[in-house]
Amino acid sequence: MANVVVVGAQWGDEGKGKIVDWLSERADVIARFQGGHNAGHTLVIDGKVFKLSLLPSGIVRAAKMSVIGNGVVLDPWHLVAEIASLREQGVDVGPHNLMVAENASLILPIHGELDRARENQNTLARIGTTGRGIGPAYEDKVGRRAIRVADIFDAATLETRIGRLLTHHNALRAGLGLAPVDAAALMAQIQAIAPQIAPYAGPVWKVMTDARRAGKRILFEGAQGSLLDIDFGTYPFVTSSNTIAGQAATGTGVGPTAIDFVLGIVKAYTTRVGEGPFPAELHDDDGERLGVRGHEFGTVTGRKRRCGWFDAVLVRQTCATSGVSGIALTKLDVLDGFKTLKICVGYDLDGRRIDHLPIAADSQARCKPIYEELEGWSETTAGARSWAELPGAAIKYVRRIEELIHCPVALLSTSPERDDTILVTDPFAD
């Protein structure tokens, strides 16, 4: 059976939650493979709103197995709270439908403290993090001093891991003017939460392997967006993990041959949260209109998103780095009523036209958008479920995007409701 990876192909907030939920109805296993609880997904199902930030979007679907892979950094306290919140909304969550990788690294309270202290002191070039400790947790992972899920169930192992971790962190904290961490207190905190995590811990890689052998469909769910990738994003204004499709394999313990289709989620315009370059950003009434109509506020942080016209240069680039098979174009209805639309088709860098975003940060900051204008439409696209229901100008807009990004549209979303979706190519088709 076909297995599908879903990734954001811009700076995140492209509407992955709805698309993953839409696809998860036909999947058997839904796996998160990177990021942490800094990534928000909003699902609207039969008018009921679910806000997720750590749990896979498939958790709201009965009889589906959701897994949090080893590529995720896990805040155990947040996990317990998010599970409790969903249960209050009537969602059944338990070890029967959720597994957490034993080798996933933990986010501890000291990571959030360090994250916020650094951001507050970095007045020259703030990254714009959520302050939830994701970056410091990934640093500890690659520095081989992280505490992993499997470590918290054995007191002797945990004590050793904490000692190694604090040798590093207390030196950092001293330089930032923070008090040293009490090892005994931290150990007590972790041991108190461990029994609530234990039922969910398991060998995710084995569950995934067994699912593949049994012919089950797997949906790999990415968080954030490809332009926030630690290697291919707008560095240093990026997240601390790989967000492109290749991470689906290493972040869950399956090989790359497990991936059959890569679906890139793309908003019909462009948004960004936090700091960093944004060539097509608008600072006018059109930008404000996009933000208001699109309800552009972060699911996790509530921060207002920066808005701009569709940037075909960036999406063409992310489709290449993730090997995107087809895109899901979302929020087309936000563009209803614009008399004229613009698409960024290239950049002017110091008087020279270029067709990609340069890697150097100073060059990125100097890129000016080169626009192509298209006719807008006055009719509504909201709720459309077939091409026949779309205005002709809207279809031309979609087709022009396909041409510019060198990638076809597989799905078209016309509202937050899961059924307001036009299927062009089935990602799960064998």
Secondary structure, 3 states (H helix, E strand, C coil): CCCEEEEECCCCCCCHHHHHHHHHCCCCEEEECCECCCCCEEEEECCEEEEECCCCHHHHCCCCEEEECCCEEECHHHHHHHHHHHHHCCCCCCCCCEEEECCCEECCHHHHHHHHHHHHHCCCCCCCCCCCCHHHHHHHHHCCCCCEHHHHHCHHHHHHHHHHHHHHHHHHHHHHCCCCCCHHHHHHHHHHHHHHHHHHEECHHHHHHHHHHCCCCEEEECCCCHHHCCCCCCCCCCCCCCCCCCHHHHCCCCCHHHCCEEEEEEECCEEECCCCCCCCECCCHHHHHHHHHCCCECCCCCCECEEECEEHHHHHHHHHHHCCCEEEEECHHHHCCCCEEEEEEEEEECCEEECCCCCCHHHHHHCEEEEEEEECCCCCCCCCCCHHHCCHHHHHHHHHHHHHHCCCEEEEECCCECCCEEECCCCCCC
